[in-house]
Amino acid sequence: MKDIRKKAFETKAVHAGIEKNEHGAVVPPIYQTSTFKFRDVQHGANLFSGTEEGYIYTRMRNPTVEAMENAVAVLEGGAHALGCGSGMAAIHTVFAAHLNAGDHVVCSESVYGPTVTLLNTVMKRFGVESTFVDSSDTEAVRHAMRENTKIVYIETPGNPTLVISDLAEISRITKEHDALCVVDNTFMGPAMQRPFEFGADIVVHSLTKSLNGHADVVGGIIVVREEEMYPHIRKTLNQIGGVIDPFNSFLVHRGLKTLALRVHRASENALAIAQFLEHHPQVAWVRYPGLPSHPQYEIGRRQMTGHGSMISFELRGGIEAGKTVMNNVHLCQLAVSLGGVESLIQHPASMTHAGMGKQQREQAAITDGLVRLSVGIEQIDEIIADIDHALGMCQAL
């Protein structure tokens, strides 16, 4: 479709990445092949030298993967995208492509737990230093910058506390220091937040979450703002080998078609649940971007077009109350991950963020009693009734 980037988001979600194919298929075919046949020796030589466009080996390029990559790039407003085998493969590839021994990273302290572990173990072993800050405080980000800072890595809203960081201001700080602003946009997705519009250089996602939306794929993606950034990251990804396969790419591309519908329904549900929780006697506090009580509510309104499906809340009674709630829900499923059509509930201190260690968790306001809820698209009254029942079990504590 001509000028797909100029269409409304809902239209782009349905049509982006779909090009002409030899049989006129409405849905791009799955090229489930490891390698591609050359017409002759010269054709193969041309492909390897880069003088001719085409496909050699699926680790390097594959038409099904490219269709999905192109679709995500359009939705994020980026120049190019690179599909990866997981969200962590995407994050690792970005770090590997841009960091050398002696370089420094400034990272949100409220961030996906394995990102912290990667920086504190693998990247540290290779001589990369990291400083974790409350990125909702732009002055803390500015103060953490050094001459050798190469990447400022922001997750907003933060996982799992849902603090919101000012993307425009942080992007300005990174440019002042000739560093890259890398944003994990998994929690919001391009339907509700597009970091390139606020100056980000690279956006990463776990495709496992809302972009696919059906809890049946593990994948990640890197989206670059500028065309010239793509070749170096592509070479790094090819060498590391953390690519996504054609079938999972096909599933993600299929999931993208309903992205706008799914995330807006989940966001509507989440707002109603957050309002319910905010007035429940068993709940100490609630963090949700759509509540005026959120500390960065106004920043969220400036840079997001919706509120998302993620809620964090603290129960009166701490960790035991949290366990009681999670052990007594029936519709909400006790599982990690997020952004799917089903509602999922989990306990970060003992699950997704256990690897951070208690001291670093507490510094990031990830308390022992914190509960994270990913709201799905089920009927809202039934979700609330399920949570209300579980909260009622805390009264006996």
N, C-alpha and C positions, 0 to 999 in steps of 0.2 A: 504494500500500500504506500502510495506516495505521501511524503510529508507526515509520516506516522508520529513524529515527535511533536507535531503541532496539534494533535488530537487531544481530547479529554482523557484523563487518566483511565477511566473505565474502558474507553475504546482502545487505548494503548495496551492495557492488560490483556485484552482479548486477541489483538492482532499483531503485537510486536514480535519480531523474530521470525515471522512466517514469510518465507520467500517463495518464489516460483520453484517448482520441482518438475521432474520429467513427466510424471503421470498426473499432475494437477491435484495432488492430494491436499485436502483442506487442512489436515493435521500433518506436520512434518514427520517423515518416516524415521524409524529407528535404524541407524546404521550400526548394527551390533557386530562390528568387525574390529579386529585388532590392527589390521594392516590394509593397505590399498595397493592395487595393481597398477604398474606404470604401463603406458602405451608402448614404450621402447626405452632403450638405454638413455637416449638424450632427454626424454621426458623426465626420467628419474633424476638425471643430473641437474636439470633445470629446477626441479622442485627443491633439491637439496641446496642449490646455490641461491635460491630465492629469486631467480629471474623469471619464474613462472608460478602462478598461484595454483594451489591444489593440496591434496592430502597425501600423507606418507604413512603415518602411524598414529593410532588414536591417542597415545600419550601426548602427542604434539598438537594435533588438531583433529576434529571429527565434526561432520556436518550437524549431527543431532545436538552435540554439546554446544556448537557455535550458535545454533538457533536459540537455545536457552540463554546463552551468554548475551546475545544481541538483545533479547527481550528485556533482561534485567538492566542492561546498560541504558536502554531507552526509558525504562520506568524510573531509574535513578537520575537520569539526565546526564550520564557520563559518556565518555568517548568510547570506551571499550570495557569488557568484563572478562574475567577468567574463572571458569568453573573449577572447583577444588573438591577433593574427596570428603572434606568435613569443614566446619567452621574453623577449627583449630589448624587445619592444613592451610587455609586462607591466611590466617593471622601469622603463622610461622613463615609462610612464603613472603609476606610483606616485610617482616623483620629481616629475613635472610637476604632479601633483595636490596635492602637499604642500610643495613647496619654492619659496621666493622668493629674489630676489637678496639676498645677505647672510646666508642661512641656511647651516648647517653640517651635514655628514653624517659619522658615524663608521662605517667599513666594515671588514669582515674583510679582512685582507691576502691570505689564501688564499681567493680567490673567482674565479668565472668571469671569464676575461680581458676580454671585452667590457664587463662591468660596470665594471671599472676604467677602461677607455677612455672609456666614457660619462661617468663622473664627472670624468675628467681633461680632457675635451675639451668636449663639448656643455654639460654642466651648469656647468663652470667658466666657459665663455664667457658664460653667463647669470648669473654672479655667485655661484654656489654653491661653497662651500669643502668640501673633503673631507680627512679624516684616516684613514689606513689603519693598523690595529693587529692584533696577534695576538689575535684574539678568544677564543682558548682561555685567555687570561690575563685574567680579569675585572677585575683591578686596572688593566690597561692600558686596558680599555674605560672604566672609571670615570675614569681620569686624562685621557682624551682628550675627555671631555664639556665643552662650553662652554655659556654662556648662550644662544647662538644655535643649539645643536644641535637639529635637528628630527627627524632619523631616525637610528636605529642599525640598520645593515643587516648582517645576519649570514647567512652560508652555513655550515651545519653538517650533516654533515661538510664541511670546506672542500675546494674544488676547486683543485688536484688532490692536495693533501698529506694530505687526510683528517683534519686536526686537528678535534677536537670542542669546540664551545663550549657552556658551561652556559646553556641557554635560560632557566631559572628565575631565575638570578642576574642575567643581563643584562636580562631583562624588568623586574626590580626596579629596576635602575639607570636604565633609560629612564623609568620612571614617576616616579622621584625628580626627574628633570629635565624632566618634561612633554614627553617626546619619544615618537615612535612606534618600536616594535620591529618591524622588517620582516625576515622570515626566508625565504630561498630554501631550499625543502625538496625540491629536485629530486633530490638524491642518494639520499634515503631514501624519500620519498613517504609518503602517509598510512597505508599498510599497516604501516609500521615506525616512524614518528615523526609526532606531531601537535602542532606548536608551540603551538597555542592552549591546550592543556592546561597549558602552562608560562608563559602570560602574554603570548604574542606578540599583536600587533595586526593584522598583515597577513601573509599567506603568499603567496609567488609560486612558480610552477613553470614550467619548460619542459615543455609537454604533449608535445613531441617525444620525450621520454625515456620513463620507465617507465609513465606514465599511459596513453599510447597503446601503446608497447611493441613496435611493429613496423616502425620506421624508414621509415614512409611518410607521415608528417605533420610539418609545421612549425607549431607553435602554442604559446601561453602562456596562463597564467591567473593572475588575482588573486583571492584569497579574503580576505574581511574578517570579523573576529570579531564586530563590532557592526553592527546594522542601519543605524544612523544614518551610518555611514561610506560606505555604498554610493552614495547619490545623487550626491555630489560626484565620486567616482571615475568613475562612469558618465558623467557630463557631460563629464569630461576625456577619457575614452576616445572618446566620440562625436566630440568636437571634433578630437582628434588623428587619429582614423580608423584606428587600428591594430587593427581587429577581426578575429576569425577568421571564416571562411566556413562555411556550413551543411554542406558535404560533409566538410570536415576535422573539424568538430564531431561529425558522425555517426560517423566513423572512431574518434575518441577515445572516444566513448561506448561504442562496441563494444569497444574495447580495455580499458576499465575493468572489463568483466565478468570478465575473466580475470586482473586485476591481482594478487589475492591468490595465486593459483596460481603465476603467473610469478615474482613477486618472492621468494617463499619458496623456490622451486626454485633460482633464481639465487643466493640468499643461501647456501643449502646448498653449492652448487658453489663459491662464492667462499671460504667458510671452508676447504674442503678444499684449494683452490689456495693460499691464503695460508699454510696449515700446510706445504704442500709447499715453497713458495718460502722460507719462514723457515729451512729446513734445507738449502737448496741452496748449494753452495760458490761459485757465481757471483753470489750475491745478497748485497749488503752489508747491507741492511735492508728490512723490509716494514712498511707501515702498513695495517692493516685493523682496523676497530672490533671484530671478533670475537676478536682475539688479545689475551691478557692483557698482551703486551708493548706494546700501544698506550698512549701516555702518558696519554690521557684515557679509558682503558678503563672505569673505574668511573662516570664521568659518562655515558658512552654507555649503560651498563646501566641507569642511572636514567631516561633520557629516550627510549630507543629500545626497541622490542619485537623487533628483529631487527638484523642486522649489515649488511645491504645487499649490493650486487653489485659495489662499487667497491674496487679494490686499487691502491695505489701502491707501487712498489719501486724501489730503486736498485741498479744492477748494478756489480760490481767491474769496472773498466775504463771507467766513465763513459760519455760520449756515444757513443763508437765501439761499445762493447758494446751500448748501447741500440739503435743503428741496426742492428747485426748481428742482434739478437733480432727486431726488427720486420720485417726483410727476410727472415727465415727461418721465420716462422710460416705455416701454411697454413690451419688451421681458424679460428684467430683472425684477424679481418680488420683490416688497417691502415686505420683510419678514425676520424674524430672522432665525437662524440656518445656516448651511453651509454643504459643502461636498456632495451635491446631484447632480443629473444629470442636474438640472435646475440652472440657474444663479439667485442669490439672492442678494439684496442690502439693506443695513440698516444703521441707524444712531446711533452709540453706546451711545452717550451722553444722548439721550432721550429714548433709548430702553434697550439694553442688559447690559449697565453699569450705568444706572440711579441710581441704589441702592448704588453705591460707594460714591456718593456725589461729588460736583463740585471740592472741594479742592483735594481730593484723586485722582480724574480723571486727573486733571491738573498735579499733581505730577507724574502720570504715562504717561504723554504726550498724554492723550486721550482728544483732544481738542474738542471744541463745533462744529467745522466744519469738523471733521473727518468723512469720509465715508468708510464703509467696504463692500467689494464686494467679494462674493463667486462665482467663475466662474464655469459654467457648461460645458456640452459637446455639446452645440448647434453649429451651423455653425459659425465660427469665424467672418466672414465679417458681419454677421447679428447682432452679439452681439456688435461689434464695432460701427456699424451704429446706433444702439439703444442708446448707451452711447453718441455718438457724437451729436445726435439729442438733448438729454437732456442737454448736456453741452452748446449747442448753445442757449438754453433758458435762460442761465445765463447772456448773454450779455446785456439783458435789465435791469439788476439790477444796 
